[in-house]
Amino acid sequence: MSRLAKRSDFLRLARGQRFTTEGLVLQMQPNPAGGEGLRAGFTATKKLGNAVVRNRTKRRLREVARLVLPLFANPGCDYVLIGREATASRPFASLIEDLKRALVRVHAARPRKAETE
C-alpha cells in the first residue's frame, strides 16, 4: 500500500464517495491511472487539537488502514481517512469496525453525478 501525498489527489478524493462514522471519515475514488495497487492518505485538521493529538490521530488511522485495507479494500482505489474528535480516544477495535463498515458502504454506494458525467 502506497501513500497519497499530493494535494491534487486529496482534492480529487474529496469529490468521490464518502462515509462518516463516529471514529473517522472515509473518502474513496478509483485510481485514475488504472493501477491495481492501494493508495491511502491521512488527514487530521487543527480543529482536533494540538500537534500531539493530531499526530496520535494520524498514527491510529495509519495503523487501522495497515490492518484493514489490504483485506477489505478494492485494488485500484484510492482512500483518504480523515480523523475526527473521537479518533484519538476511541477504542482501537471500534476504529477497525468503523473502517470496515465505511469500506462496505463506499463500495456499495452509487457514483456521484460528477463521476458519471
Secondary structure, 3 states (H helix, E strand, C coil): CEECCCHHHHHHHHCCEEEECCCEEEEEEECCCCCCCCEEEEECCHHHCCHHHHHHHHHHHHHHHHHHHHHHCCCCEEEEEEECCCCCCCCHHHHHHHHHHHHHHHHHCCCCHHHHC
